[in-house]
Amino acid sequence: MKPENLVKILNREVIEGNLELYKNLLDTTDEANDPVWAGILPIYINLSKEERDVFIKFLRIVEINTLSHVLGILDGSTYSDEIEESFILTTENSNDKINEDLQNLFLELTEEE
């Protein structure tokens, strides 16, 4: 698998897929048992259409930043005091290293959208 393909899949499945799920849940749920959902639903319901769009765009930014940070850790470009070894990401059919530039490829992809 090429790194470019991986970041496209991650963007589609993690970012776009989750955003669609969250938007659908927020638009169709009237009540929730989970305290976080129970707290956000009345706020979301009382937002105007424009405010809801801005809220979803904010969620997108949070998701992009989170996935970018994880990819940076896998690439070795984002450091954590508790991770002292480098990661080597391969597939079962190839020993070619995938992770070296995943974070940059992902951020380039999201900037194009």
A tleap script that builds the chain and sets N, CA, C and O, in Angstrom:
source leaprc.protein.ff14SB
mol = sequence {
  NMET LYS PRO GLU ASN LEU VAL LYS ILE LEU
  ASN ARG GLU VAL ILE GLU GLY ASN LEU GLU
  LEU TYR LYS ASN LEU LEU ASP THR THR ASP
  GLU ALA ASN ASP PRO VAL TRP ALA GLY ILE
  LEU PRO ILE TYR ILE ASN LEU SER LYS GLU
  GLU ARG ASP VAL PHE ILE LYS PHE LEU ARG
  ILE VAL GLU ILE ASN THR LEU SER HIE VAL
  LEU GLY ILE LEU ASP GLY SER THR TYR SER
  ASP GLU ILE GLU GLU SER PHE ILE LEU THR
  THR GLU ASN SER ASN ASP LYS ILE ASN GLU
  ASP LEU GLN ASN LEU PHE LEU GLU LEU THR
  GLU GLU CGLU
}
set mol.1.N position { 0.846 -1.181 0.000 }
set mol.1.CA position { 0.000 0.000 0.000 }
set mol.1.C position { 0.890 1.241 0.000 }
set mol.1.O position { 1.882 1.328 0.723 }
set mol.2.N position { 0.500 2.179 -0.824 }
set mol.2.CA position { 1.233 3.435 -0.881 }
set mol.2.C position { 0.748 4.354 0.243 }
set mol.2.O position { -0.431 4.337 0.595 }
set mol.3.N position { 1.653 5.152 0.800 }
set mol.3.CA position { 1.255 6.080 1.860 }
set mol.3.C position { 0.111 7.007 1.440 }
set mol.3.O position { -0.764 7.318 2.248 }
set mol.4.N position { 0.117 7.444 0.185 }
set mol.4.CA position { -0.940 8.322 -0.317 }
set mol.4.C position { -2.307 7.636 -0.242 }
set mol.4.O position { -3.310 8.263 0.099 }
set mol.5.N position { -2.330 6.351 -0.561 }
set mol.5.CA position { -3.592 5.605 -0.489 }
set mol.5.C position { -4.061 5.467 0.955 }
set mol.5.O position { -5.252 5.588 1.242 }
set mol.6.N position { -3.121 5.214 1.859 }
set mol.6.CA position { -3.477 5.072 3.267 }
set mol.6.C position { -4.105 6.351 3.804 }
set mol.6.O position { -5.133 6.295 4.478 }
set mol.7.N position { -3.507 7.497 3.519 }
set mol.7.CA position { -4.065 8.744 4.056 }
set mol.7.C position { -5.422 9.064 3.423 }
set mol.7.O position { -6.280 9.655 4.078 }
set mol.8.N position { -5.626 8.683 2.166 }
set mol.8.CA position { -6.942 8.881 1.541 }
set mol.8.C position { -7.992 8.019 2.234 }
set mol.8.O position { -9.104 8.472 2.505 }
set mol.9.N position { -7.624 6.770 2.517 }
set mol.9.CA position { -8.549 5.875 3.211 }
set mol.9.C position { -8.843 6.398 4.617 }
set mol.9.O position { -9.999 6.430 5.039 }
set mol.10.N position { -7.807 6.804 5.337 }
set mol.10.CA position { -8.009 7.336 6.688 }
set mol.10.C position { -8.884 8.580 6.667 }
set mol.10.O position { -9.755 8.743 7.522 }
set mol.11.N position { -8.662 9.444 5.709 }
set mol.11.CA position { -9.481 10.652 5.602 }
set mol.11.C position { -10.941 10.288 5.348 }
set mol.11.O position { -11.842 10.833 5.986 }
set mol.12.N position { -11.169 9.372 4.423 }
set mol.12.CA position { -12.538 8.971 4.085 }
set mol.12.C position { -13.226 8.271 5.257 }
set mol.12.O position { -14.366 8.591 5.594 }
set mol.13.N position { -12.529 7.316 5.875 }
set mol.13.CA position { -13.152 6.498 6.919 }
set mol.13.C position { -13.212 7.203 8.276 }
set mol.13.O position { -14.234 7.154 8.960 }
set mol.14.N position { -12.130 7.848 8.655 }
set mol.14.CA position { -12.052 8.447 9.993 }
set mol.14.C position { -12.651 9.846 10.023 }
set mol.14.O position { -13.498 10.140 10.867 }
set mol.15.N position { -12.224 10.699 9.123 }
set mol.15.CA position { -12.686 12.091 9.167 }
set mol.15.C position { -14.092 12.212 8.584 }
set mol.15.O position { -15.037 12.561 9.291 }
set mol.16.N position { -14.223 11.924 7.303 }
set mol.16.CA position { -15.517 12.122 6.636 }
set mol.16.C position { -16.583 11.164 7.172 }
set mol.16.O position { -17.730 11.564 7.372 }
set mol.17.N position { -16.213 9.904 7.403 }
set mol.17.CA position { -17.173 8.933 7.920 }
set mol.17.C position { -17.690 9.300 9.293 }
set mol.17.O position { -18.894 9.241 9.543 }
set mol.18.N position { -16.791 9.677 10.183 }
set mol.18.CA position { -17.215 10.067 11.535 }
set mol.18.C position { -18.026 11.351 11.520 }
set mol.18.O position { -19.007 11.471 12.254 }
set mol.19.N position { -17.633 12.312 10.695 }
set mol.19.CA position { -18.400 13.557 10.626 }
set mol.19.C position { -19.828 13.305 10.168 }
set mol.19.O position { -20.775 13.870 10.714 }
set mol.20.N position { -19.975 12.456 9.165 }
set mol.20.CA position { -21.313 12.122 8.689 }
set mol.20.C position { -22.118 11.442 9.798 }
set mol.20.O position { -23.298 11.736 9.987 }
set mol.21.N position { -21.472 10.535 10.526 }
set mol.21.CA position { -22.137 9.855 11.640 }
set mol.21.C position { -22.565 10.845 12.713 }
set mol.21.O position { -23.714 10.824 13.153 }
set mol.22.N position { -21.650 11.712 13.139 }
set mol.22.CA position { -21.977 12.685 14.176 }
set mol.22.C position { -23.102 13.618 13.729 }
set mol.22.O position { -24.036 13.884 14.485 }
set mol.23.N position { -23.003 14.113 12.492 }
set mol.23.CA position { -24.025 15.024 11.984 }
set mol.23.C position { -25.382 14.329 11.951 }
set mol.23.O position { -26.390 14.905 12.360 }
set mol.24.N position { -25.404 13.100 11.468 }
set mol.24.CA position { -26.654 12.347 11.416 }
set mol.24.C position { -27.229 12.136 12.819 }
set mol.24.O position { -28.427 12.312 13.038 }
set mol.25.N position { -26.367 11.759 13.764 }
set mol.25.CA position { -26.833 11.556 15.139 }
set mol.25.C position { -27.364 12.854 15.750 }
set mol.25.O position { -28.411 12.862 16.399 }
set mol.26.N position { -26.640 13.937 15.538 }
set mol.26.CA position { -27.083 15.223 16.087 }
set mol.26.C position { -28.388 15.693 15.453 }
set mol.26.O position { -29.228 16.293 16.125 }
set mol.27.N position { -28.560 15.420 14.158 }
set mol.27.CA position { -29.762 15.870 13.459 }
set mol.27.C position { -30.985 15.002 13.731 }
set mol.27.O position { -32.115 15.456 13.549 }
set mol.28.N position { -30.775 13.752 14.165 }
set mol.28.CA position { -31.914 12.839 14.294 }
set mol.28.C position { -32.199 12.358 15.717 }
set mol.28.O position { -33.210 11.694 15.949 }
set mol.29.N position { -31.331 12.679 16.665 }
set mol.29.CA position { -31.514 12.201 18.037 }
set mol.29.C position { -32.255 13.256 18.855 }
set mol.29.O position { -31.891 14.432 18.854 }
set mol.30.N position { -33.295 12.816 19.548 }
set mol.30.CA position { -34.078 13.731 20.381 }
set mol.30.C position { -33.647 13.703 21.838 }
set mol.30.O position { -33.721 14.714 22.536 }
set mol.31.N position { -33.198 12.542 22.291 }
set mol.31.CA position { -32.736 12.435 23.673 }
set mol.31.C position { -31.640 11.383 23.746 }
set mol.31.O position { -31.549 10.501 22.892 }
set mol.32.N position { -30.809 11.489 24.778 }
set mol.32.CA position { -29.680 10.568 24.920 }
set mol.32.C position { -29.452 10.252 26.388 }
set mol.32.O position { -29.754 11.058 27.268 }
set mol.33.N position { -28.918 9.070 26.635 }
set mol.33.CA position { -28.581 8.663 27.999 }
set mol.33.C position { -27.156 9.056 28.370 }
set mol.33.O position { -26.863 9.343 29.531 }
set mol.34.N position { -26.277 9.065 27.379 }
set mol.34.CA position { -24.891 9.453 27.630 }
set mol.34.C position { -24.854 10.917 28.069 }
set mol.34.O position { -25.451 11.771 27.412 }
set mol.35.N position { -24.163 11.217 29.167 }
set mol.35.CA position { -24.179 12.593 29.686 }
set mol.35.C position { -23.618 13.635 28.717 }
set mol.35.O position { -24.103 14.766 28.679 }
set mol.36.N position { -22.609 13.267 27.939 }
set mol.36.CA position { -22.045 14.226 26.980 }
set mol.36.C position { -23.056 14.505 25.872 }
set mol.36.O position { -23.306 15.661 25.530 }
set mol.37.N position { -23.635 13.445 25.314 }
set mol.37.CA position { -24.644 13.636 24.272 }
set mol.37.C position { -25.866 14.359 24.835 }
set mol.37.O position { -26.422 15.237 24.174 }
set mol.38.N position { -26.287 14.001 26.040 }
set mol.38.CA position { -27.430 14.666 26.660 }
set mol.38.C position { -27.152 16.153 26.868 }
set mol.38.O position { -28.069 16.974 26.825 }
set mol.39.N position { -25.894 16.493 27.092 }
set mol.39.CA position { -25.534 17.897 27.286 }
set mol.39.C position { -25.432 18.668 25.984 }
set mol.39.O position { -25.788 19.846 25.938 }
set mol.40.N position { -24.954 18.028 24.922 }
set mol.40.CA position { -24.753 18.749 23.665 }
set mol.40.C position { -26.024 18.838 22.827 }
set mol.40.O position { -26.194 19.799 22.076 }
set mol.41.N position { -26.922 17.855 22.938 }
set mol.41.CA position { -28.120 17.853 22.103 }
set mol.41.C position { -28.963 19.128 22.218 }
set mol.41.O position { -29.308 19.712 21.191 }
set mol.42.N position { -29.308 19.583 23.437 }
set mol.42.CA position { -30.122 20.810 23.509 }
set mol.42.C position { -29.398 22.023 22.943 }
set mol.42.O position { -30.022 22.913 22.365 }
set mol.43.N position { -28.097 22.055 23.110 }
set mol.43.CA position { -27.325 23.172 22.553 }
set mol.43.C position { -27.408 23.129 21.033 }
set mol.43.O position { -27.717 24.133 20.392 }
set mol.44.N position { -27.126 21.944 20.453 }
set mol.44.CA position { -27.130 21.783 18.997 }
set mol.44.C position { -28.512 22.068 18.412 }
set mol.44.O position { -28.625 22.746 17.391 }
set mol.45.N position { -29.551 21.558 19.048 }
set mol.45.CA position { -30.917 21.739 18.551 }
set mol.45.C position { -31.294 23.218 18.486 }
set mol.45.O position { -32.034 23.637 17.597 }
set mol.46.N position { -30.784 24.001 19.427 }
set mol.46.CA position { -31.120 25.423 19.468 }
set mol.46.C position { -30.255 26.294 18.563 }
set mol.46.O position { -30.457 27.506 18.492 }
set mol.47.N position { -29.303 25.691 17.879 }
set mol.47.CA position { -28.475 26.459 16.954 }
set mol.47.C position { -29.215 26.687 15.643 }
set mol.47.O position { -30.060 25.887 15.240 }
set mol.48.N position { -28.882 27.793 14.987 }
set mol.48.CA position { -29.425 28.032 13.644 }
set mol.48.C position { -28.711 27.104 12.660 }
set mol.48.O position { -27.718 26.469 13.016 }
set mol.49.N position { -29.210 27.024 11.434 }
set mol.49.CA position { -28.587 26.192 10.402 }
set mol.49.C position { -27.127 26.608 10.192 }
set mol.49.O position { -26.250 25.751 10.082 }
set mol.50.N position { -26.868 27.884 10.136 }
set mol.50.CA position { -25.507 28.388 9.940 }
set mol.50.C position { -24.607 28.027 11.121 }
set mol.50.O position { -23.454 27.639 10.934 }
set mol.51.N position { -25.136 28.156 12.328 }
set mol.51.CA position { -24.367 27.810 13.525 }
set mol.51.C position { -24.078 26.311 13.582 }
set mol.51.O position { -22.998 25.901 14.008 }
set mol.52.N position { -25.039 25.498 13.154 }
set mol.52.CA position { -24.811 24.051 13.098 }
set mol.52.C position { -23.696 23.719 12.110 }
set mol.52.O position { -22.841 22.877 12.387 }
set mol.53.N position { -23.711 24.381 10.964 }
set mol.53.CA position { -22.659 24.164 9.971 }
set mol.53.C position { -21.288 24.525 10.538 }
set mol.53.O position { -20.311 23.812 10.309 }
set mol.54.N position { -21.218 25.619 11.269 }
set mol.54.CA position { -19.955 26.033 11.894 }
set mol.54.C position { -19.523 25.014 12.943 }
set mol.54.O position { -18.339 24.694 13.043 }
set mol.55.N position { -20.469 24.505 13.720 }
set mol.55.CA position { -20.158 23.497 14.733 }
set mol.55.C position { -19.577 22.242 14.086 }
set mol.55.O position { -18.585 21.702 14.576 }
set mol.56.N position { -20.177 21.770 12.996 }
set mol.56.CA position { -19.681 20.587 12.294 }
set mol.56.C position { -18.295 20.868 11.715 }
set mol.56.O position { -17.428 19.994 11.742 }
set mol.57.N position { -18.078 22.059 11.199 }
set mol.57.CA position { -16.747 22.417 10.685 }
set mol.57.C position { -15.716 22.399 11.812 }
set mol.57.O position { -14.572 21.994 11.606 }
set mol.58.N position { -16.121 22.836 12.995 }
set mol.58.CA position { -15.220 22.787 14.150 }
set mol.58.C position { -14.877 21.338 14.503 }
set mol.58.O position { -13.718 21.022 14.770 }
set mol.59.N position { -15.889 20.452 14.506 }
set mol.59.CA position { -15.632 19.034 14.767 }
set mol.59.C position { -14.636 18.478 13.750 }
set mol.59.O position { -13.762 17.684 14.099 }
set mol.60.N position { -14.773 18.896 12.498 }
set mol.60.CA position { -13.858 18.448 11.439 }
set mol.60.C position { -12.427 18.867 11.761 }
set mol.60.O position { -11.497 18.073 11.614 }
set mol.61.N position { -12.251 20.101 12.196 }
set mol.61.CA position { -10.915 20.589 12.557 }
set mol.61.C position { -10.335 19.761 13.697 }
set mol.61.O position { -9.161 19.391 13.662 }
set mol.62.N position { -11.145 19.471 14.701 }
set mol.62.CA position { -10.684 18.666 15.835 }
set mol.62.C position { -10.265 17.276 15.364 }
set mol.62.O position { -9.220 16.771 15.774 }
set mol.63.N position { -11.072 16.661 14.509 }
set mol.63.CA position { -10.737 15.339 13.998 }
set mol.63.C position { -9.445 15.363 13.173 }
set mol.63.O position { -8.586 14.495 13.329 }
set mol.64.N position { -9.318 16.354 12.303 }
set mol.64.CA position { -8.113 16.468 11.475 }
set mol.64.C position { -6.881 16.651 12.355 }
set mol.64.O position { -5.861 15.996 12.135 }
set mol.65.N position { -6.963 17.523 13.334 }
set mol.65.CA position { -5.817 17.757 14.218 }
set mol.65.C position { -5.452 16.502 15.003 }
set mol.65.O position { -4.272 16.211 15.202 }
set mol.66.N position { -6.452 15.767 15.444 }
set mol.66.CA position { -6.199 14.550 16.214 }
set mol.66.C position { -5.528 13.487 15.350 }
set mol.66.O position { -4.520 12.908 15.754 }
set mol.67.N position { -6.076 13.227 14.167 }
set mol.67.CA position { -5.472 12.223 13.292 }
set mol.67.C position { -4.085 12.667 12.838 }
set mol.67.O position { -3.173 11.846 12.740 }
set mol.68.N position { -3.922 13.932 12.565 }
set mol.68.CA position { -2.613 14.459 12.179 }
set mol.68.C position { -1.578 14.215 13.274 }
set mol.68.O position { -0.440 13.842 12.990 }
set mol.69.N position { -1.971 14.422 14.503 }
set mol.69.CA position { -1.062 14.214 15.629 }
set mol.69.C position { -0.659 12.736 15.736 }
set mol.69.O position { 0.513 12.424 15.948 }
set mol.70.N position { -1.623 11.843 15.589 }
set mol.70.CA position { -1.327 10.404 15.634 }
set mol.70.C position { -0.382 10.030 14.493 }
set mol.70.O position { 0.585 9.298 14.704 }
set mol.71.N position { -0.658 10.528 13.288 }
set mol.71.CA position { 0.228 10.223 12.158 }
set mol.71.C position { 1.621 10.795 12.386 }
set mol.71.O position { 2.614 10.174 12.005 }
set mol.72.N position { 1.706 11.960 12.997 }
set mol.72.CA position { 3.014 12.539 13.326 }
set mol.72.C position { 3.786 11.669 14.301 }
set mol.72.O position { 5.005 11.540 14.182 }
set mol.73.N position { 3.103 11.078 15.255 }
set mol.73.CA position { 3.754 10.159 16.197 }
set mol.73.C position { 4.257 8.932 15.449 }
set mol.73.O position { 5.383 8.486 15.671 }
set mol.74.N position { 3.426 8.381 14.561 }
set mol.74.CA position { 3.849 7.209 13.780 }
set mol.74.C position { 5.021 7.542 12.854 }
set mol.74.O position { 5.903 6.710 12.643 }
set mol.75.N position { 5.028 8.761 12.301 }
set mol.75.CA position { 6.122 9.183 11.417 }
set mol.75.C position { 7.404 9.479 12.191 }
set mol.75.O position { 8.500 9.385 11.638 }
set mol.76.N position { 7.270 9.832 13.453 }
set mol.76.CA position { 8.430 10.240 14.235 }
set mol.76.C position { 8.667 11.736 14.201 }
set mol.76.O position { 9.677 12.215 14.717 }
set mol.77.N position { 7.746 12.487 13.598 }
set mol.77.CA position { 7.897 13.945 13.535 }
set mol.77.C position { 7.235 14.647 14.717 }
set mol.77.O position { 7.504 15.822 14.966 }
set mol.78.N position { 6.382 13.949 15.438 }
set mol.78.CA position { 5.751 14.458 16.653 }
set mol.78.C position { 6.246 13.586 17.796 }
set mol.78.O position { 6.125 12.362 17.753 }
set mol.79.N position { 6.795 14.213 18.797 }
set mol.79.CA position { 7.461 13.458 19.850 }
set mol.79.C position { 6.634 13.382 21.121 }
set mol.79.O position { 5.845 14.273 21.436 }
set mol.80.N position { 6.842 12.300 21.828 }
set mol.80.CA position { 6.258 12.096 23.142 }
set mol.80.C position { 7.379 11.624 24.058 }
set mol.80.O position { 8.204 10.799 23.665 }
set mol.81.N position { 7.406 12.139 25.255 }
set mol.81.CA position { 8.452 11.752 26.202 }
set mol.81.C position { 8.466 10.256 26.487 }
set mol.81.O position { 9.503 9.692 26.838 }
set mol.82.N position { 7.316 9.623 26.334 }
set mol.82.CA position { 7.207 8.214 26.692 }
set mol.82.C position { 7.461 7.262 25.529 }
set mol.82.O position { 7.473 6.047 25.724 }
set mol.83.N position { 7.665 7.789 24.325 }
set mol.83.CA position { 7.948 6.944 23.162 }
set mol.83.C position { 9.402 7.165 22.773 }
set mol.83.O position { 9.775 8.226 22.272 }
set mol.84.N position { 10.207 6.150 23.013 }
set mol.84.CA position { 11.638 6.275 22.751 }
set mol.84.C position { 12.094 5.519 21.512 }
set mol.84.O position { 13.242 5.658 21.089 }
set mol.85.N position { 11.203 4.719 20.924 }
set mol.85.CA position { 11.563 3.946 19.747 }
set mol.85.C position { 10.803 4.475 18.537 }
set mol.85.O position { 9.732 5.067 18.671 }
set mol.86.N position { 11.371 4.255 17.359 }
set mol.86.CA position { 10.697 4.635 16.118 }
set mol.86.C position { 9.729 3.543 15.697 }
set mol.86.O position { 9.956 2.360 15.954 }
set mol.87.N position { 8.658 3.950 15.053 }
set mol.87.CA position { 7.699 3.001 14.523 }
set mol.87.C position { 8.050 2.660 13.087 }
set mol.87.O position { 8.540 3.507 12.340 }
set mol.88.N position { 7.799 1.428 12.710 }
set mol.88.CA position { 7.944 1.001 11.327 }
set mol.88.C position { 6.613 0.386 10.924 }
set mol.88.O position { 6.238 -0.686 11.400 }
set mol.89.N position { 5.910 1.078 10.045 }
set mol.89.CA position { 4.598 0.634 9.595 }
set mol.89.C position { 4.734 0.019 8.209 }
set mol.89.O position { 5.162 0.678 7.261 }
set mol.90.N position { 4.365 -1.254 8.105 }
set mol.90.CA position { 4.392 -1.973 6.835 }
set mol.90.C position { 3.059 -2.700 6.668 }
set mol.90.O position { 2.202 -2.662 7.551 }
set mol.91.N position { 2.901 -3.356 5.530 }
set mol.91.CA position { 1.742 -4.216 5.332 }
set mol.91.C position { 2.207 -5.660 5.326 }
set mol.91.O position { 3.406 -5.927 5.234 }
set mol.92.N position { 1.280 -6.584 5.422 }
set mol.92.CA position { 1.675 -7.988 5.472 }
set mol.92.C position { 2.252 -8.472 4.148 }
set mol.92.O position { 2.972 -9.470 4.120 }
set mol.93.N position { 1.946 -7.780 3.047 }
set mol.93.CA position { 2.448 -8.195 1.738 }
set mol.93.C position { 3.706 -7.471 1.289 }
set mol.93.O position { 4.252 -7.771 0.228 }
set mol.94.N position { 4.165 -6.525 2.086 }
set mol.94.CA position { 5.351 -5.765 1.694 }
set mol.94.C position { 6.097 -5.295 2.940 }
set mol.94.O position { 5.489 -4.938 3.949 }
set mol.95.N position { 7.389 -5.303 2.851 }
set mol.95.CA position { 8.207 -4.781 3.948 }
set mol.95.C position { 8.573 -3.311 3.743 }
set mol.95.O position { 9.352 -2.747 4.511 }
set mol.96.N position { 8.003 -2.692 2.698 }
set mol.96.CA position { 8.275 -1.282 2.464 }
set mol.96.C position { 7.675 -0.450 3.589 }
set mol.96.O position { 6.515 -0.626 3.961 }
set mol.97.N position { 8.475 0.450 4.119 }
set mol.97.CA position { 8.022 1.323 5.208 }
set mol.97.C position { 7.035 2.355 4.657 }
set mol.97.O position { 7.325 3.068 3.697 }
set mol.98.N position { 5.874 2.413 5.284 }
set mol.98.CA position { 4.831 3.345 4.855 }
set mol.98.C position { 4.943 4.682 5.585 }
set mol.98.O position { 4.712 5.743 5.005 }
set mol.99.N position { 5.295 4.611 6.848 }
set mol.99.CA position { 5.267 5.823 7.672 }
set mol.99.C position { 6.607 6.534 7.662 }
set mol.99.O position { 7.587 6.072 8.248 }
set mol.100.N position { 6.621 7.631 7.004 }
set mol.100.CA position { 7.730 8.587 7.077 }
set mol.100.C position { 7.186 9.986 6.841 }
set mol.100.O position { 7.691 10.974 7.371 }
set mol.101.N position { 6.123 10.037 6.016 }
set mol.101.CA position { 5.580 11.331 5.626 }
set mol.101.C position { 4.048 11.326 5.665 }
set mol.101.O position { 3.409 12.114 4.968 }
set mol.102.N position { 3.462 10.448 6.470 }
set mol.102.CA position { 2.006 10.326 6.523 }
set mol.102.C position { 1.333 11.622 6.965 }
set mol.102.O position { 0.318 12.028 6.398 }
set mol.103.N position { 1.898 12.260 7.971 }
set mol.103.CA position { 1.295 13.480 8.488 }
set mol.103.C position { 1.247 14.563 7.408 }
set mol.103.O position { 0.211 15.198 7.216 }
set mol.104.N position { 2.349 14.774 6.711 }
set mol.104.CA position { 2.371 15.791 5.655 }
set mol.104.C position { 1.424 15.449 4.517 }
set mol.104.O position { 0.710 16.319 4.018 }
set mol.105.N position { 1.413 14.189 4.105 }
set mol.105.CA position { 0.503 13.763 3.038 }
set mol.105.C position { -0.951 13.979 3.445 }
set mol.105.O position { -1.768 14.431 2.643 }
set mol.106.N position { -1.264 13.656 4.686 }
set mol.106.CA position { -2.627 13.830 5.188 }
set mol.106.C position { -3.007 15.311 5.230 }
set mol.106.O position { -4.095 15.687 4.796 }
set mol.107.N position { -2.126 16.138 5.744 }
set mol.107.CA position { -2.433 17.569 5.830 }
set mol.107.C position { -2.561 18.188 4.441 }
set mol.107.O position { -3.412 19.054 4.232 }
set mol.108.N position { -1.740 17.764 3.495 }
set mol.108.CA position { -1.873 18.241 2.116 }
set mol.108.C position { -3.226 17.851 1.546 }
set mol.108.O position { -3.878 18.659 0.885 }
set mol.109.N position { -3.651 16.618 1.798 }
set mol.109.CA position { -4.945 16.143 1.315 }
set mol.109.C position { -6.084 16.968 1.897 }
set mol.109.O position { -7.001 17.357 1.172 }
set mol.110.N position { -6.036 17.237 3.189 }
set mol.110.CA position { -7.142 17.962 3.820 }
set mol.110.C position { -7.151 19.439 3.406 }
set mol.110.O position { -8.206 20.074 3.399 }
set mol.111.N position { -5.991 19.981 3.065 }
set mol.111.CA position { -5.944 21.377 2.600 }
set mol.111.C position { -6.548 21.524 1.216 }
set mol.111.O position { -7.069 22.586 0.874 }
set mol.112.N position { -6.483 20.455 0.406 }
set mol.112.CA position { -7.049 20.490 -0.937 }
set mol.112.C position { -8.571 20.488 -0.910 }
set mol.112.O position { -9.199 20.923 -1.875 }
set mol.113.N position { -9.169 20.018 0.154 }
set mol.113.CA position { -10.631 19.896 0.231 }
set mol.113.C position { -11.288 21.204 0.592 }
set mol.113.O position { -12.513 21.271 0.697 }
savepdb mol mol.pdb
quit
